[in-house]
Amino acid sequence: MSVLRHLPHPVSPPALACAIRRTLLEVGMFQAPAVKPSHDVHAPCPFASQPQVAWSDELPTALQALVVVPLRFQVFEDYELRAGRVTGCDQHQQPCYCASHFVLTDLRSDDDDVFYEAPVYTESQTAWRLLDGRWLVCHTTVDRLKPGGVHTRYVLSPTMPR
């Protein structure tokens, strides 16, 4: 499986990043987001000219009314490290949402001739500012090398995660 096989050449960094994300979805590293019409804003790629973020996908339904809704986002992606960060701000330009992720890969071979990178571990952290000023933080790890390697936990924090 080669990410580059289906892309036009030369490949731009945004196109490559989107292809990698699609590949991770295909191999089951990430789950496709569920549609929640009341809070979701979707774009096919985080590198769209106006970045749109599905910021409420991991937010428990019962808590949606208790968070500050972000109005604008800043998307930062590192193309070489397969990592990224998104920050969302409210109407007062104060951070009210942040998410970060990274993926570790391992070099694999399918027939001793073709090598490809396979995702083996990923971490993501998503946080929402609650109306009372505290932050609800969701931390998820996926370790494909361990059985039952998916772990998600929610914690409250007095400050925004860094």
C-alpha positions, 0 to 999 in steps of 0.5 A: 500500500503506497500513499503516493501511488494515487497522487499526482506528481509532484505532490504538494505537502497539503495533498500528501498530508490529506492522503496520509490521513485517508490512509490512516482511516483506511487501516483503522488507525482513526475512526471516521467522525460521526455527523452531529448537525448541531455542533459539527463543521466539516471540511474534506481536508484541514488544509482547505482555504478556510480551515473547518474543524469537526471540533465536537466529535469526541465531546460527549453529547451530554456536555455539548451545552456546557462548552464554549463554542469556537468561532475560528480555528488555527490549524498547524500540521507538521508534514514530516512528523505526522503531527498537528495541532488545532486551536479554536477561539471564541468571540473574544479571541480567547482559546476555547478548544485545542486538539493535538495528535501525532502518529508513530510509524514502522517501516514494513514490507509487503513482498520484500520489494516494496516498503511502506510506513505503517502506523503503529502508535498514535496519541491525540488530545482534545480539550474544550473550555467549559462555561465555568472556565475549566477544561475538559480534556480527552486523551486517546492512545492507540497502540496497534502492537498491543491487544486492546491497545485503544485507551480513552480517558476524560479529565478536568483541568484548571488550565488549557493543555499545552 
